[in-house]
Amino acid sequence: MSSRPRRAATLGVKYNEDAAGGSSYPDGKPDSPFEKMVALLNGQAFPSARLAHLDDLVVYAMFATKARPKSYRAIKPDTMSDATMTVDEAGLFNGSVRLHVEKGTEPTFPKCQEAAKEVMSKLPHLFDEKSYKVLVHTILRYKLLYSPDSNVQLEKVKFGDGPISGGLRARSTIRAGAYLLYACGSLSSNRHKPGHATIEATTQQLGPTGSRMILGPLRFVNHDCNPNSQLYPIPNSHAFTIITLQQIEAGQSITVKYTEGGYWGECWCGSCKGYSTLMLPRHENTQVPNPNKKQRRGGKRKTISINGVHTRIANNRGRLNVAPELVPPSFTVPQQHRPVAGSSGPAAAADPSTLEEAEIEEGEIVEGEIIGVPAVSSDTPAAPPPPAEPTVAPPIAASAEIYDMPSPMSSIDESDSE
Ligand SMILES: C[S@@+](CC[C@H](N)C(=O)[O-])C[C@H]1O[C@@H](n2cnc3c(N)ncnc32)[C@H](O)[C@@H]1O
């Protein structure tokens, strides 16, 4: 471990190579404030799928469209539990988060704590004291994607004629073998309920094996049959991150392979059947703008054709409209710790998505914009991934209440991460 190169150095965070002794999180102990913050988040898991609906609520409030019901129902955060959130409540939530966690600034625990307190005081029927800690961590997880240092960000993707959906893309060149710590996700401590994004826990993970819910930005990574990245289980935690298998250029989507057999539904990855996933650019450029014509807000939808597929698009001025699926997949990850291009495990069930199509009109205002975030540079070269080594799986923790278990990084507390 000690001789392992510091691949995470490509994340745009300054490291002291000498002090680190050649190891870096997640292979070794976290040493930078950023790594400590991520390790702390990764050391947490939800006590049960019962509280995991908070993840949906936060995603809904931070990223859902503030549009007509047909659009904003796309996420349906109420399917998980008895908690529901109206579009007005989502606006209140997002306003509170924005007030304390400014776009383009580094998110910190105190800022997210302030935001969570305000959210709870405005929406006491949705968030009680028990949800406070989870709320703080969940806001932080997603706000990390807006960090000026993050080399990944959310993108809008359209799969065929499906609804506009979310994905992850590189904001700067990312070398092969880099961990995308900004896009980590952890698991619920028990089995998922049907209808939510799940991941197959490996033997290195804490908690029960089998499929469990994905919580955090990892839920946005899309499938490609020829992926440029791979899920990477973080040993002795409930967390997963992504490791790049090849150099990824700025603007390119981050993709992983969901299962050995590919994608279970109609795959739109562009690698297997020659389909073309339509990436909606930040500023729609399918129509040459007429400089003499004043742009107006609100307007007609346009249709474009890619590979014979007619797709309706909208100029929503680069604002994010994420519509996480109600019935996303069970990811599977390799049983061994080392990253490999494929993954093992049972194929997931068919994806009988019942989503209504999210319709968007020109100029619609949506929450959670991603525009205007400065690009980061990654001039520190990264080493290629290490060769595969046999790993010994630690015993699996049996407790269902693992949220309160000491984290594997128990020497870290939130004050360390400032
Ligand atoms: C874990 S989510 C990935 C993020 C998702 N796009 C979102 O916004 O929530 C998995 C869902 O993304 C879509 N998806 C991902 N990769 C796909 C592919 N290659 N072809 C078709 N749909 C895909 C499917 O709707 C799937 O249920």
PDBQT file of the ligand as one rigid body, heavy atoms in Angstrom, charges set to zero:
ROOT
HETATM    1  C1  LIG A 501     -28.542   4.873 -11.812  1.00  0.00    +0.000 C 
HETATM    2  S1  LIG A 501     -29.559   5.733 -12.907  1.00  0.00    +0.000 S 
HETATM    3  C2  LIG A 501     -28.388   6.720 -13.740  1.00  0.00    +0.000 C 
HETATM    4  C3  LIG A 501     -28.774   8.128 -13.643  1.00  0.00    +0.000 C 
HETATM    5  C4  LIG A 501     -30.042   8.450 -14.323  1.00  0.00    +0.000 C 
HETATM    6  N1  LIG A 501     -29.792   8.845 -15.689  1.00  0.00    +0.000 N 
HETATM    7  C5  LIG A 501     -30.752   9.499 -13.525  1.00  0.00    +0.000 C 
HETATM    8  O1  LIG A 501     -30.877  10.643 -13.951  1.00  0.00    +0.000 OA
HETATM    9  O2  LIG A 501     -31.169   9.181 -12.422  1.00  0.00    +0.000 OA
HETATM   10  C6  LIG A 501     -29.970   4.507 -14.093  1.00  0.00    +0.000 C 
HETATM   11  C7  LIG A 501     -31.006   4.958 -15.096  1.00  0.00    +0.000 C 
HETATM   12  O3  LIG A 501     -30.403   5.760 -16.122  1.00  0.00    +0.000 OA
HETATM   13  C8  LIG A 501     -30.876   5.341 -17.403  1.00  0.00    +0.000 C 
HETATM   14  N2  LIG A 501     -29.762   4.745 -18.143  1.00  0.00    +0.000 N 
HETATM   15  C9  LIG A 501     -28.478   4.688 -17.727  1.00  0.00    +0.000 A 
HETATM   16  N3  LIG A 501     -27.697   4.150 -18.669  1.00  0.00    +0.000 NA
HETATM   17  C10 LIG A 501     -28.500   3.827 -19.710  1.00  0.00    +0.000 A 
HETATM   18  C11 LIG A 501     -28.281   3.237 -20.997  1.00  0.00    +0.000 A 
HETATM   19  N4  LIG A 501     -27.076   2.866 -21.399  1.00  0.00    +0.000 N 
HETATM   20  N5  LIG A 501     -29.347   3.080 -21.808  1.00  0.00    +0.000 NA
HETATM   21  C12 LIG A 501     -30.577   3.459 -21.432  1.00  0.00    +0.000 A 
HETATM   22  N6  LIG A 501     -30.856   4.035 -20.236  1.00  0.00    +0.000 NA
HETATM   23  C13 LIG A 501     -29.830   4.212 -19.371  1.00  0.00    +0.000 A 
HETATM   24  C14 LIG A 501     -31.964   4.339 -17.166  1.00  0.00    +0.000 C 
HETATM   25  O4  LIG A 501     -33.180   5.032 -17.140  1.00  0.00    +0.000 OA
HETATM   26  C15 LIG A 501     -31.643   3.782 -15.799  1.00  0.00    +0.000 C 
HETATM   27  O5  LIG A 501     -32.796   3.320 -15.137  1.00  0.00    +0.000 OA
ENDROOT
TORSDOF 0
